[in-house]
Amino acid sequence: MATKRASATASSTQPTQVTREQLIKGLQDDIAREYKAIIQYVIFSQKLDSARFMNIADQLTEHAHQELDHALAIARQLDYFGAYPVHEPKPIEVSEDNEGMLRLDLQAEDDTIRNYRERIRQADALGEYALGEILREIVKQEQDHQIDLATALGVVPNEQERKGTSKAKPGGK
């Protein structure tokens, strides 16, 4: 019985085999998320209308430019794999409320970072180390976006900490 349990535990922690097709599909989803981010940042940078959020409005304009750079980098990688980039964004989410706009963007950044981390694991598993490095650079910028948005909202930037799901012990130990 103990042997079966140990065997089951060992197999459940082993990485699953990833295919090139899964990586490409993931990159297609990533570029669609980047399109969504560009559109939302463009809209929200112009629609924020409270003095409290004027500083972040300028940052959203910068974020839109960076998201375009991310989309171009992903498109280049898709071309490298012989795939044609998708042309539809993920569904656009909007709000008429300033705080609602920023919360939507923060949630989108959370999702994007989570997905890019998975893509990095896939790229590394397939030996696509250059792609992994490109994605790591993108994650660095996405985390900066996350920090900007969280700061404007007065919340913790790290999604796990914000949602109370961190495995860190109190006191940072």
N, C-alpha and C positions, 0 to 999 in steps of 0.2 A: 504494500500500500504506500509506504513512504517513498519507494522508488518511483512509482507512478506519479506521485505528487511532485517530486523533484524533477522528473522528466517533463511533466506538463509545464512547470514553472520555467524551466530552461528554454523550452520551445516557444513559450509565449513572449520571452524577452528578446529572442533572436530577431534581427531585422528581416522584414519580408523582402522577397526578391522584387526589385523594381525593373520595369522595362523602359526602353527608350520611348515607346509609344505613350506610356504613362507620364514620363517627363515632359514630352511635347504637349500632351493634353493639359498638364498642369501649367506650362508656360502660356498656353492659349488662354487659360482662365486668368492667369496673372496679367496678361496684356489687356484683357477685357476689364479687369479691375482698375488698371492704370487709366484707361479711357474714362471710366466712371469718375475716378478721382479728378482728372483734368476738368471735366465738365462741372462737377460739384464745386471744386475750388474756384473756377471762373465765376460761377453764379454767386456763391457765398461771399467771395471777396468784394463783390459789388453790392450785395444786398444787406450786409451787416450795417445796421444804422444806429447803434447805440454808442455813445462816447466810450463806454466801458470796453467795447470790442474794436475800436478803431485801430489800435496797434496790431491786433491779430489779422485785421483785414489786409494790411500790407503784406503780412507773412503768407496769407493764403494765396496772394498773387504770385509770390516767389515759389510756393509749393506747387502751383499749377505748372510753372515752367519746369520744375524738377520732375514732376510726374511725367511730363512729355519726354524728358530725357530718359526716364525709366522705360517708357513705352518703346522708344527708339532702340534702347539697348536690348530689350526683350525681342523686338522684331528682328534685330540683327542675329540674335541667337537662334530664333526660329528659322531664319534663312540658312544659317549654318547647318541646321538639322534637315534642311530641305522641305520645311513646312511653310505654308503661306499663312501669315498672321490673320487671326479673326478680325472682323471689322465692326462687330457689335459690342458696345459697352455692357457691363453688368448693369442691372436696373438702377437708374438714377433715383436717389432719394432726396427730397427737398423738404424744407420746413419754412414757414413764414416767421418763425420765432428765432431770434439770434442765438440763444443758447441751444435750441433744438438743432440748428444748422451745425454748430460746433460739435455737438454730441454725435450727430450722424457722421461727421468727418472723423471723429475720434474712433468710433466703432469701425469705420472702414479701414483706418490705419491699423487697428488691432487685428482685423481679419487679414489684411495684407501682410503684416509682419508674420503672423502665424503661418500663412501659406508660403511665404518666401523661405521661412525656416525649413518647412517640409521640402521645398524644391531644392534647397541646399543639400539636405540629406540625400535626396534622390540623385542629384548631380554627382555628389561625392561617391555614392554607391556604384555609379556607372563609370567612375573614373573621369568624369567631365569636370576637372578641377578648375579650369579657366572659367567655366560657367559659374561654379560655386563661388569663385572670387568676385565675379561681377555681381552676383546676387548679394553677397556679403556687403559690398559697397552700397547697394540699393537699400538694404536693411538699415544701414547706418543712417541714411537720409530719412527713411521712413520713421525711425525712432526719434529723430530730431523733430519731425512733424508731430509725432505723438506727444512729445514734450511740450511743444508750442501750444497745441490744442488743449492739453491737460492743464497747463499753466493758466491759460485764458479762462478755463472753466473752474479752476481752483480744486482740481482733483489730482490724484496720483497718476503719473504717466504710465507706469507698468500695469498692464491689464490684469495680471494675476494678483497683484497687490490691491488694485482698485476693487476687484471682485472678491477679495478675501480668500483666494485659492492658492496663495503662495505656500511653498513648502519650507520657507525660511522660518527659523525659530525667532521668537521675540528677542529683541536686543541685538539682532544681527549675528547671532552665534550659531 
